[in-house]
Amino acid sequence: MIHARTHEPPLCPLTLAARPSRFLFLSILICCTITLASNTFASSIHIVSSASDVTTAMLTAQPGDVLVWTDGTYNDQAIGFYGANGTAEHPITLRAQTPGGVILTGNSKISIGGEYLIVSGFELSGPPTSTLSYSVQFREDSSNLARHCRLSNTRINNHDGPSGHKWIQIYGSNNRVDHCSFENKTKISQTMVIWLSGLASGEIPNHRIDHNAFLGHTSGGGANDWETIRIGTSSTVDVDAHCVISDNYFYQCDGELETISNKSNFNRYLRNTLEDCQGQLSLRHGNNCHVEGNFFSGTGDSYESGVRIHGKNHVVINNYFQNLGGTNGRGSIVLGEGQLNASSSGYVPVENAVVAFNTIVNCKVAFEIGYGIGSKDRTVPPSDSIFANNAVYGSLNDLIRYRDPAADDLTYQGNIMYHTSGSSALVQDKTISFASDEIDFVDPQLVFDSTANYYRPDSSTSPVLDAALGSYVQSDVDLTGRLRPWSSKDVGAEEISGAYTASPHAPRMASDVGVSWGTNAGPAPTDIPVGISGNIPELDASGLFNLATTGYAYAQSLGSTSGNGSITYSIVQGNLPPGLTLASDGEIFGHPSQAGVYPLTVQATDSDGDFDQHQLTLYVQDPQSSNHVQLTVNSITASSDDGNTPAESQDDSYNTRWAADGLGQWIEYALNAPAIMTKAKIAWHDGDLRQAYFTIQTSMDAIYWTTVLPNQTSSGTSSSMGSYYFDPIAAQYIRVIGHGNSLTTSTNTQISIVEFEVWGEDQFNQQTVAITGDSYIQGGSSAATNFGSSDYMVVKLQTSENYYRKSLVQADLPFASIAGTVTSAMLNLKVRQLNDPATHGLYAIDSNWLASTVNWNNQPTPSYLIASQSIPDAGQWTVWNITGHTAKQLATDTTLASVSCLIDSHTHNSFSRYHTSEASNSADRPSIDLNTNSSTILPATTRVYYETEFTPLTPWLIETNSSASSGYGVTATSTASSPPSDGHLVFPFSLTQAGTVKIWLRSLCPTGSSNSVWIRIPQNDGTFVAKHLPINSSWNWDDWTTLSLGAGNYTLEIAHRESNTQLDRVLITTDTSFQP
């Protein structure tokens, strides 16, 4: 079937657009960056329903593509998901049409081989008829291993063939298995194996296994090779694997003694639950492993166990053990006996182990020391190890069992241990006495908490409270993630202070993890690419900005809202402007070289041959040259040089140059102060003999860089200066990165610049504004306390107000010293302490508070969320973009504006500190970098576009939309029958002379109950009015109003009125005849 449509939009008159405000240029630049990222890797949908379909699709798959397998039951599918690679930002995904909707039976199996590939939503079910070597493997073959690949939200159930096999085999590096369920393994061989061979020199495995449910593994009757997870083998024990096994739930995994078998170095086992498992977490081979935050819960069965240790420098801390009935090498914590000069497959003696802050309740043996003595020449006892601050309660066998009485080189400190039969049941098979600061034999008073489902210390009378001794850097947090104090920690796995947080870190039941469907359905992963599916392509050019400027970078994309498989785009009539190219994925890009009007017809064709056509017109204008000057470079640095120094690239001589060998070498030019950069001029060494390959980046601070011209190529025909235009951007630094040249060989990877210039507009002001007030506030008993004189601020989210802390900062911004429009405002806060990974939110607040009097009780109310970000380590800076908030304050107050913000944590129990204005080192104090301009902002015939997603958003939600101008829009998530006081989208602009402006909104409003917003300009009349938008199933421009305004600073504010109203862009223009 041939499907064709034609569309003719109204023609735009050719308009010479003068430069908008620099703040607006920043917004436009960010928009273009996202458009490039989104559409250069625009996802194509490949509909598949067989292994052969997957093979065919991968022949043409590109980064970002999604292969969607149609729901149904399929037999004997040997799926090879390889042949193409994704990228970190744009993986290639193979997913079920509906999670759990694709059931693979018989001899089905999956191979994942390549880089950045994701498999999600499948079920491999029922016993195969033949013996398989794997159910899922992370490699194509032994020479092509997987790297950065992922298996997610997939169930493997009863998938053992006649002889059994390893279900999951992980090769390569940086792979992940998450939110999967592995159920009813009944035959020999491991559920999951991580292989550590076949890696490149220096390559670290670094795999992650998290949020999976392992449910049922039949006992192997004492045989080997029945582990649930094994990392490495006895031949790879020296590999530093750095794998993380975290947040998994193991239930009745009874295959053998070693439920989890560690056979490599530097692995971490965090927040897992092993319930009713006839096995243990065995550190069988390897050194330097970390076991923390795990629950081991049994039924009293003699095969149940906790942790067994062999090797050096292991840490077992903050774990909880309950009702484990094992002995004879199956105690709660076992330090095994070692062999003298042990081989790789032998028993390495335990040295320098730390067993601390664990809680052990009603287990047969708490500590088993020297197990295995005499067997297989094991004669070396554990040594140089410590048991510290453990809380133990027992009523069965003796608490400490010395299998080797010669184990004398062990230290005990701060432990509280109790047996209902008295102190005679403390130690078995060794005559030893303990001082009270080693083991205090006293009832720890542990009380069963039915909500938490484990024993916890009595919060008022337990002797474990504040009783810990010594300093252990590994004990900053407890079992549930609470931060422990600097001193006077509680003994055992839990720091009892504060209310129970209701959800311990480790999963407590199958429904906390695993797949998102069926019995015990867990939470679905939220980051699996979905793609879009449809039938006939609907070409959408409504988001394409059709005005370009000669010499300047242009990148806009066509889109389609439907169609089967991948969509390709072509021109069937007319021609693009010289210098522009239409890629098959719909992106129009390049540097137009000739002004004019270019009508053309474009076509979108899907994999079935169906197509849609659209007529459009592109306009190319010549740039205005006002205020365009060569900018003065203050300093030059480079990654290296070959004797031709960086300074020689700007010495007005064509006889000198800078040069460096190696891909990725760079040279950086710094101005005295920020300016608006618009182009670089470069004369290349041997520019008439070879092409140079390079990228240009800019930065305000030489830390965070924006790529303005990626992957460029010089002409190769001239040694004179060539111009490289990019969209105007505020910056102080510009960098050129070399990617080799057209004559590059293994010995010639040179980048060499004879002369360099940067051009733009220097009417730009920058100043650093000091913070005039800062403090933190704390709830509970400290609610009335002021901390304004402290040299640090604290941020911690805690259910109990006693430990809940927020921070506030304030700065006065004298309007007279700014004398222009804010182009950017960046709040800089230096991290003083970070005890656990955390995400903080920055909120706008009024400035009606003082640092000397603010407290929890009188704290200002946040009006909207400005931004959120992950917090870096101590000593690093967090940089917050408060441009919109600052511009709004300045436009409101023309005498003195105070900008205030509140910092709150979005992560439970993470403790963070920032330096304040009272910091002893002035270099650590917070500040605001304020950038403004003073040139004409909106002269005649100027059009300025804003992206709605680059403003304070709450309660607006950023959502991806392939037909939105940048790939993103915002959606109102609540309804307001009257204008709300917060949650405003803010768009600042300025007029230096009186004039008329017209304001347009681009919206998508599918129903009559989701098609309106509140809108106002506070400096005009300040009154919100309801704006009803057209009902439309695609993006549509609609004008709000035309206003006559005097010279001055203004903000356009949009607030939510009806839920599900969607906005993409805002246009403010002085060209009242223009229709977007």
N, C-alpha and C positions, 0 to 999 in steps of 0.2 A: 504494500500500500504506500502511495506517495501522499504525503501530507504537507501542504504549503500554506503559509499565511504571509501577507505583506502588511507592513505598518509604516506610516509616514508621520513622524512627529513634526510639530510646528518648527519652522526654521528659526534659529537664533540669529539676530543681526550680528555682524562682525563687530566686536567691541574690544577696544584697547583697555585691558584691565590694569589699573595702577596697583602698586603694591599695597596689600592690606596691612593691618597692624601686625607687628611681629609676633604677638601672642597667637594671632590667627594663622600666621604662616607656620608656627610650630604645630598647630592642630592639623593643618593640611599635610604637613610633612609626615606626621605620625600616621595619618590616614593612608597616605600613599605607601608607607612601609608595610602596613598590614595588607593592603591590596596586593602588593607584590608577593608577600609571603603566602597569602591565602590563594591567589589565583595562579601564581607560577606553579604551585603544586595542587591545582584544583582537583578535587577528588572525582574520579570516574567510578561508576558503579558497574561491576561485572556480575551478572546473574549466572550462577552456576548450580549444577545439580549432580555432578559426578566428579570423580578424581580426574578424568580426562579434561573436563571443563576447567578445572583449576589449573592444570598444566598449560592449557591453551591461553587462559587469561594472564598467567604469569609471563608469557612471552612478550606481552605489550604493557604490563602493569607499570605504573609510575608511582613515585612517592605520593602518599595520600590516598591512593585508590583503595576501594573497599570491594571485596568479593563477597557477595551475599548468596549463601546456599539456601535454596528453597526448602521450606519445612517438609518433612516426610521421613520415612524409614528407608534406609539404603543398606544393602548387603555387600560385603567384600569390597570395600572401597579402600584401596591403597593410595592415600593422598600424599602427593609430593608438593608441599607448599614451599617452593624455592624457584630460582631462576630470575628473580628481580629483588632489589633491595629498596627498603624505605629509608627514611632519615629520622633523626631524633624528633624533629618537629612534625614530620609527616610519615608515620609508619604505613606499611601496607597491611591491611586487615582482612582476614578470612573469618567471617562470622556466620552463625546461623541466622536465618530470617527472623526467628523468634528464639530467645534464649531457651534451650531445652527442646526446641522444635525439630531439630535434626538428630535422628537416632541412627547411629552407625552400628551395624550388627555383623555377625559372622567374623571373617578374617580382616575386618577393617583396621586400619592403622594410619597414623599421621606422622610425616616427617616435616620438620620445620628447619630449613637451611638457608642461611643468608644473614642479613642485618636488618634490624628494626622491622620485624614481622610479628603480627599478633594473630592468635587463633582464639576464638571465643564462642561460647554458646552451644557446644556440641555435647552429645552423650555417646560414649562407646559402651554398648550394653550386650550382655549375654556371652556365654563362652564361645570362643572361636572353635572352628572345627579342626584347625591345624595348629601346630605349635608355632607361635610367633616369637620373634626376638624382642619385640617392643610393642606397646600400644601407641605411645608418642615418643619420638626421639628428636633431640635438638641438633640435627645435622642432616645434610644431604647424603654424605658418605664420609669415609674416614678422612678425606682430604678437604672437606668443605663443612666446617663446623658453624654452628649458629652463634651469633653475637648480638646482644641487645634485642633478643627475641622474647616472646611472652606467650604463655598459655594461661587463659583466664576463663573463669565461669564455665568450666567444663567438668562433666561427671564421667568417671570410669567405674562401671559397676559389673562385678562378676565377669571379668573379661579374661579369665585364665583359660588357656587352651588345655589340651590333654596333659602336657608336661609342665605347664606354668611358664611364666616369663616375667621379665622386669617391665612393669607398666610404663614408667617414665624414666627415660635415659637422657641426662642433661650433659651436653658437651659444650665446648667453646667458653665464652665469657660473657658476663653481664646479662645473663638470662633471668627470667622471672617466671614462677608458677604461683598464681594467686587466685583466691576465691573459687577453688576447685574442690570437688568431693571425690574421694577414692573409697569405694565401698565394696565389702565382701570379697576380699582377696582370699582365695582358698588353696592356692598351689604355691610351690616353692618359688623362690626368687623375690627380690626386693620390690616393694611398691615403687620406690624412687631411688635412683642412683645418680650421683654427681660424679662424673669422670673427670680426672684432672690431667690426663695426658693429651698429647697432640697440640699443645698451645705454643704460640710463638715465644721466643725468648723475652722474658720480662713481662709477659702477659699474665694478668691476675684473673682468676676465675670469677670472683665477685658476684656469685649468683644469689638470688633472693627467693626464698620460699615462704610465703606469708598468706594468712587468712584462709587456709585450707582446712577441710575436714577429712580426717583419716578414720574411717568407720569400719572396723572389723577386719582382722587379719588372722586367719586360722593358724593354730599352733603347729609348728613343724616338728613337734615331739623331741625337741632338744637339738635338732640339726642346725647347721649354719646356713647362711644365705636366705634367711627369712626376715631380714630387717624391714622395717617400714621406710626408713630413710638411711642411706649411707653416703657419706661424703668422702670419696677417695678410696684407696686400697692400700694394702701393706707396702706396695711398691711406690706409692706416691706420698708417703708420710711426711716427707720433707717439703712438700709444696705449701706455700703460704696462700691458702685458698680465699680467705676473707669472705666466706659465705655467711649469710644471715638467715637463720631459721626462726621465724617470729610469728606470733599471734595465730598459731595453728591449734586445732583441737584433735586429740588422739583418743579414740574410744575402743576398748577391747582389741587393741593391736597386740596380739598374743603370739606372733610368729616365732620369736625366740628371745633369748636373754637381752639382746641389744635391739630395743625398739628403734632407737636412733643410734647410729654408729658413726663416731667421728674418727676419721683417719687422715687428718691433715691439720695444718696450723692456722691460727688466727681466725677461727670461726666463732660466731656469736649465736647463742641460743636464748632468745628473749621472749617472755610473755606467752609461752605455750602452756597448754593444759594436757596432761596425760592422765586419763581417768580409766580406772579398772583395766589397766594394761599389764599383762604378765611379762613385763620387760622393763628396761631402764634406758636412760640417756647415758650412753657409754662413751667416755673420752678414751677410746681404746688405743689410738695412736695419735701422735701429734702433740704440739705444745701451744701455749699462749691462747687458750680458748676461754670464752667468757659465758657463764651460765647465770642468767639473772631474770627474776620476775616470773618464774614458772610455777605452776601448780601441779603437784603430784598427788593424786587422790586414789585410794584403793578401797578394797572391801575386806582386807585382812587375809587375802589369799597368799600362800607361801611363795608364789612366783612373782609377786609385785615388788617393785624396786623404785629407787630414785635416780641417783647419779653415781657413776663409777668413774674414778680418776686414775689414769696412768699418764706419765709424762711430766713436763715442766711448766711452771708459771701459769697454771690454770686458776681461774677465779670462779667460785660458786657462791653467789651472794643474792640476798633478798628473795629466796625461794621458799615455798610452803609445801610441807609434806604431811599427809594425813592418812592414817589407817593402812599403812603399807605393811604387809605381813611377811615380807621376804627376809631371809637370813642367808648365811653362807654365800657371800658375794652379792646378795640382793638387798642389803640394808638401805637405809635412806640415803646416806652418803658413804661411799666406799672408797678408801684409799688402798689401791692394790699393792701387793708385793711385787718387786721388780727383779729383773735378771741383771747380773753383772755382765757388762758389755753386750747388752741386748741387741739383737738383729732388728731389721726393719719390721719383721713379722713377729717379733718377740714382745716382751713386757718391759717397757722402759720404766725405771724407778720414778716414783713421785718425788718431785722436788719443788719447793717454793710454791706450794698450793695455798690459796687463801679461801677458807670456808667461813663466811661471816654473815651475820644478820639474817640467818635462816630461822624459820619456825618449823618445829617437828612435833606432831601431836599424835599420840596413840599408835606409833609405829613400833614394830618388834625390836628393831635395832636402829638407833639414831646414827652413830658413827661406827663404821667397821674398818679397822686399821690393819693393814698387812694381809688382806685376803689373798689366798693362793700360795702361801708360803710352803715350800717343799715341792710343789708341783711344777714340773717343767723347769727345774733348776732356779726357781724363784727364791732368792735368799736376801735381797736388798730391801730393807724396810723403807717406808716413806720418811722423808727428812726435810728439815728446814721449812716446815709448813705450819700454818696457824689456824686454830679454831677460835673465832672471836665473836662475841656478842650474839650468840645463837640462843634462842629460847626453845627448850625441849621439855615436853611433858610426856611421861610414859607410865604404863601399868602392866606391861608384858615382860619381855626379856630385859636383861641389863641394857642400860642406855649406850654404853661405849664397849665395844667388843674388840679386844686386842688379839688379833690372830697371830701377830708377831710381837711378843713381849719386848723384843729388843728395839722397838720403835721408840727411841728416847728423844730424838731430835724434833719434837713437836712442841708448839707453844699454845697454851690456852690463856685467853684473856676475856674477861667481861661476860662469860657465858652464864646463863641462868638455866639450871637443869633440875628436874624433879621427877621422882619415881614414887608411886603410891606405896611401894613396899619398903621405902626408906633408903638411906644413903648407901646401904650395902648393895643395892641394885644399880649403883652408878656405873661401876666398871667390872668387866669380866675378863679373866685370864691375865691380869697384870696387877701387881701390887704397886699402887701409886696413890698419893694423896694430893689434894689441890687446896691452894689458898682460896679465900673467898673472892679475891679479885681475879682468879682464874676460872673457877666454877663456883658459883654461889648456889648451894643446894637449897632451893626455896621454891615453893609453888608459884609459877608465873601467873597464876590466876587468869587462865584463858577461858573465855565464855563463848559458847556457840552463838553466832549471829545468823539467824534464819534468813535474813535478807541477803547477807553476803554469802551465806552457805559455807562458812568456815569459822574456825575459832580465832577470836581476837582478844587482846588483853583487856581486862576490865579498866575502863578509862579513868577510874578514880583511885583504885587500890592496888593495881598490879605493880609488882616490884620491877618490871621491865622498863617502866616509864623513866626516861632521862638517865638510865643506868649504864649506857654504853661507855666503854673505855677505849682509849687509843684513837688514832687518826687513820681513817681508811678512805682514800680518795674515791674508791669505787662505790661508796655508800651515800651519794648525794641525794638519791631518791629511794623510796621504799617500794614495796611490792605493788602498790596500787598507783604509783606515780607521784605520790606526794613528795614534796621537797623536804628533806631532813634538815634540821637546824645545823648551824656551824659546830655547836657543841651540845652536850647533854642529849644525844640521840637516844631513842628507845632501843632496847635490845629486841632482837627478832626481826621478822620480815616486814613488819608494819610500824610506821610512825603514827601513833594513835591520835595525835592532836588534830582537832578539827572534825567536822562531820564526815561520815562515810560518803564517798562520792557516787555510790550506787552502781558503778560499773568498773570493776577492777580492769587493769590493762589486759590481762590474759583472758581469752574467751572461756566462758564457763559452761557453755552448752553448744551442741552442733549448730543450732540456728544462729549463733553469733558469727559464723563464718561459712565457707563453702559456697555452692552454687545458689543462684537466686530463684530457683523454682523447685517444685515438688516438696516432699516431706523434709522438714527441718530447713526450709529455704532461708538462706542468709541474705544479708544486704548485697545488692548488685554493685559491681564496680562501676564507677561513674565516668571513667575516662576511656571507654572503648569507642573508637570511631564508628559511627553508624552509617554515614552516607545518606543519600536520598535515592528513592526509587520511583519510577513512573513508567509511562508507556510512550506517548508521542512527545517529542521535544517541543517545549514552549520557549522560544528564544526571548530573552529579556535583556534589553539594552537601556532600561529606565535608570539604572544606576551609573551609566557611563557619562562622565563629564567630557563634553565634546569640544572644549576650547583648549588649545595647546599653544605654546610659544616657541618660536624658532630658537634652536640651540639648547633648550631646557629639556630635561628628562621628562618623558610622558609615559605613564603606565596606567591603563584602565582595562577593564575586563568585561567581556560579554558573559552572559550566564544563561542557563536553561533551568526551568523549574520541573522538568520531567524528561522522559525518554528512557529507552532501554540501553543498558550497558554504557560504554564511554561515549561522550559527545565530542565531535570534532567541528571546528569552525573554519569557514572559508569565505572568500569574497567572490561573488558571482557576477557583479557588475560594478564598474567604476574602479578607482584606484585610491590607495592610501596616499597621504602626503609623503613626499620623499623623506627618507630617514626613519619612517615608521614601518613596523612589521606586525602582521597578525599571526600569532602562533596557533597551532592546531587546538590548543586548549582554551582559546578565546581571548588571550591577552594581547592587547595592542600596545606596543612598547617601542621605545627608541628616542631619538632626538630629531624632531622635525627640522628640516633645513630650508623650507620655502613657505612663505606666508600665502594664504589663499583659502578658498572654499572647496571642499572635497566631498561631493555626494557619492554614496556607494550603497550597495546592497550586500548584506552578509547572510550567511546560511549556517544553521546548526543541524548536523546530521547525526543520528544515533546509530548504534551497532546494527539495527534492523534495516537501515536505509531510509527510515522516515526522516523528514526534514521540515524545518520552519525557516522562513526568510523574513528579514527586517531591513527597511530602508533607513539610513541615518546619514547625517552630514557632520563632518569634522571641520572645525575652523582653526586655522593657524594664524597667529598674529606675530608681529615683530615685537621684541621686548622694548620697554622704555629704558632710557639710559640715565635718567636723573639720579644723582647721588651715587652713581656706580663708579667706584674708584678702586685703585690697587690698595690693599690693606697692608699696613706695616708689620712685618714679622719681627718679633722681639728676640726669640731664641729658636734654635734648631737642635733636635736630638735624633738619634737613629739607633736601630737595634744593633748595628755593627757597620763597619766599613772595611774596604780592602786597601786603605791608604789614601783613597780619594774621599775626603772628609765631608760631613754634612754641610758645613759652611760654604763649601765650594759649589753647592747647588743654588746659591743665591748671592753671587759675587759679581753679577753683571758681566761675566766672561763666558764665552762659548769655548774657551780653551781649557776649562776646568770642569769638574763634575763630582757628584757623589756616586759611589758604587758599593754594592754589597752582594756577596754570593750566597745563594740558598733561597729556597722557596719560603715565603712568609716574612722576608726581611722588610723593614718599614723605616720610613723617615717621617718625622713629626715637626710641624711648624706651629709655634705659639705666638699669638698676638699679645699686646700689652693688656688688652681688655676685650670683652666680648664684642662682636659685631655681627651684622647680617651677611653671611657668606653666600655667594651665588655661583661662583665658578672657580676652577683652578686652571692655570695656564702652565703647561709643561713642555719643555724641550728635552727630548730623549736622546741619550747617547746612541749613535748609529741609528737615529730615527728614520733615516732614508734607506736603511739596509735590513731592518728587522722590526717586527711588531713587539711592543711591550704589553704584557698582560698584568693588570693591576686592579686594585679596589681603592676607593677613596672613602674615608670616614671623617666625621667631625665630632667634637665633644665640647662641653662647657667646662669640664673639670679634669680632663685627661684620664678619667676613670671609667665613665660610662660613655660608650661610643655608639654613634648612629651611622650606619652604612648609607651614604647618599648616592654612591655610584658603585654598584657591585660588578665584579667580573668584566672590566672594561678592556678594550684592545685599541692600541694606538694605530695610526694609519699605516705605518711602515714605509711611507713614501716621502717623508719630510723630516729634516732635522731642525726645523724652525719651531717656534712656540705654537702649540695647539691648545684650543680652549675646550674645557670639559665642564659643561653646565650642569647644575643640579638645582632642585627646588630650594628657594631661599630658606636659610636656617640660621638661627642664633647660635653662635659658637665662638670659642676662643682658641680652639686647637683644630688643626686639620692634619690628617695622616694619609700617606700613600703606602699601600702594602703591595709588594711585588709577588707575582705568581709565575715568574719566569718570562721567557720571550719565545718568539717563533723559531729561534735557533737553539732552544734549550736542549741540552744533552745531560748525561749524568755528571759531567764536569762543567757545564755552563748553565747555571740557573740565575744569572745575574740580573739585578735591577740597577739601572744607572740613569740618573737625572742630571742634565747639564744646567738647566735653569728652571726655577719654580716661582710662580706668583699666585697669590690668592686675591680674589676680587670680591667686592660686595659693597655694603653700605655701613659706614662707621658711626652713624648717628645712634648711638646705643649707650646706655648708662648702666653701670653695675655698682652696687654697694652691698656691704655686709652689715646686716642689722643684728645687734645684740639682743639676746633674750632678756627682757626686763623683769620677768617673774616666772618662777617654776616651783613646783612642789609635788609631792604625792599625797594621796589620801588613803586611809585604811578604815575598814568597817569594824563592827563589833565593839569591843571594849575600847578601841582607839578612835571611834567615830567622831569624837569631839576634839581630837588632837590635831594640831597643825604641825606639819613637817617642812615648812617653807624655808627653814635655815639649813636644811640638810645639804650635803655636797653630793647626794645621789637621789635619784627618783626610782621607785620600785613599781613594777607591773607584775601582777599575779592574779589569775582568775581562779577563784576557789568557791566551792559551794557555800562554805561557811564564811559569813562576812568578817569573822575575826581575822581571817588571813587573806581577804580580798583587797587588792591594792590597785589603784589607777594613778596615772601621772598627768599633770597639766603644765602647759607652757604658754607664755604670753609675750608679745612683742609690740611696742609702740612704733607706728610707721608715720612719721610726719609727712603730710601730703605735700607740703611746699618743697621738700627736698627730692621728691620723686619726679615731679614735673613731666609727666608723661603717662603712657599706658603700660600697665604691667605686662611684660612678655613672659616672665617666669618668676616663680617664687619657690625656693627649695628650702625646707626646714631640715637642718642637719643635727642629728643626735648621735652621740658616741656611746656605744655599748660598754658598760663597765663590767657587767657580769651576766653570763647566760648559763643556767644550769641544765637546761634541757631544750631541745628544739621547740621553737615557739613562733606563732603568727600573731602579730599585733595589728590592731585597727586604729586609725587616726580619725578622730571625730571633730567636727566643727562645733564650737561652743561660743556663747556670748562672752564678752570681756567684763562682765559685771562681778568680778571676783578679784581678790588680792592674794598674792602668794603668802603674805604674812598672816592671813586669817582663814584661808580656805581649809575646810575639813570635809569629812564624809557627809556630815549632816547638812552642810550648806553648799554642797557641790553644784556647779552649773549643769543644766540638762543638755546633753548632746542634741544637735539639730539634724545632722546627717553624717553618714560615713564618707570621709574624704577618700581614703585608700586603706588597703591592708597589704602587708608584706611579711615574708619570713625574716626573722631577726638573725643577723650574722653573729659570729663569735665575738667574745670580749676583745676590745681594742679596735673593732671595726666601726664604721659609721653607717647609720641608716639615713637615707636621704628620701624625704617625703615631698611630693609635688603638691603644694598648696596654692597653686596659681589661681584657680577659680575662686577659692575661698578668700584669698587676699584681694583679688580684683573686686569682688563683691563688697568687701569691707571698705575699700578705698572709694568706690563709687557711691557708697552710702554716706560716708563721712568725709566732708571736704576740708576739715580742719585737722583732726587727729584721729587716725584709725588705729585701733588695737586689734591685732589678730591673735586669737586664742584657739588652742587645740587640746584635746584630751586623748591620751593613749590608754587603750584597754586591750587586754589579751583575749585572743580567740582560742587559746589552747589551755585546757584545764591543767592546773598544778605546775605549770612552768614558771620558774622564778627568774626575773630579769631586772637588771639595774642599768640606768643611764646616768652619765655625768650631768651635773647641773651648772648653773651660772656661778655657783659657789665653789666649783672645782679649783683645787690649789694650782693646777697647771692650766693656764689660760687657753692652751691649745686644745684642751678637752671640752671646753664649754660649748653649749649649743648656740646656734645662730641661724639666721635666714639669709640666703643669697638672693637678693632682689635685683631683677633685671628689667629695665624699662626702656622705652624709646620716646623720642620727642618729635618725630617727623609726622607728616600728614598721614592720618589713619584711614579715613574714608573720603578721598576726593571724588570728583565726579566720575561716573561710569566705572565704579569699582564693585566687584562682586566678591564676597567672602563667605566661604563654606565652613561649617563646623560639623564635626562628627559627634553625635550625641553620647557615644560611649566614653569620651574623654572629659567628662564632667563628674562632680559628685553624684552618686547614683542612687543610694538608698532612698525610697523603696523601688527604684528602677533596677531591672535585672538585665545584665549584658547577655545577649544570646547570639549564637552564630546564625547567619543567614546568607546563603551563597549569592543572593541577588541584592543584598544591601551593598552600599557603595564600597565599604571596606571589608565586607564579609561579616560585619557585626552590626547589630542595632540594639535598642533598649526596649524593654516591655514593662509597662506599669503592672505592678503585682498587687495593688490594692485600689480601692475606690474611695473617693473623697467627695461628699456631697457639697461641701463648702471648701474654699481654698485652704489647703493645709499649711501649717507654719514651717514645715521642714520638707526635705526630699525634693528640693528644687534643682532642676538642671539650669546651670548658669553659663551665659555666653556674653562676655564683656566686649564692648566696642567703644570707639571714641570718634568724635567729630571735632575738628579744629575750626570749622566754620559751620554756620547754620546751613541746613540742607534737608532734603527729603530722602527718606529711606523706605524700602519695601522689604517685608519679612515673609519668607516662605518656609513651610515645613514639609518634609518628605515623610509620609506615614503609610502604614499598612493597617487597615481597620476592617476586619472581615465581617463584623456584625454591627448593628445599630446600638448595641450596648457596650461597645468597646471602641468608640470613635470620637473621644473628646479629651481635652486637657484644659487646665487653667493656665493662663498666660498673661504676662504683664511686663512693663518696663518701669521699675520703681521710680526712676528719676523723672518720668513723664507725668503720670498722675498717681502711680502707686497702686492702682486698683487691679486686682485679678479679674479677668473676664473669661467666660467659658468659650472655648474655640471648638466647634464641631467640625470634624474632618470627614472627607468623603469615604463612604463605605466601598472598599475595594479589596480584591483578593491578591493584588500585587502592589508594589510600592507606587505612590502617587504624590506628586507635588501639589500643594495648595497654598495660596497666599493668605496670610493672616490679616495684614493691614498695611496701609501706607501712612507714614507719619512725617510731619514737619518738626524737626528737632533743632535746638540751638547747639552751639559748640559746647563740648563737654564730654565727660565720661559717662557711659551708660552700661547697664546690664539688661539683657533679655532673660527673663526667668520663666521656666515652664514647670508646672507642677502636675502631679497625677490627678485625674478626675474619674476616669473609668478604667477598671482593670482590663488588662490584655490589649490596651492601646499600644501600638508599636511605632517607634520613631527611629529614623535613620540619620537624616541630616537636617541642618538648619542653614538657610541662606539669608544673609543680610546684604542688601545691595542699594546703591544710590542710583542705579540704572533702573528706573521705574518701568521702562518699557520691556525689560528683559523677562522672558518666561523660561524657567529651567526645564 
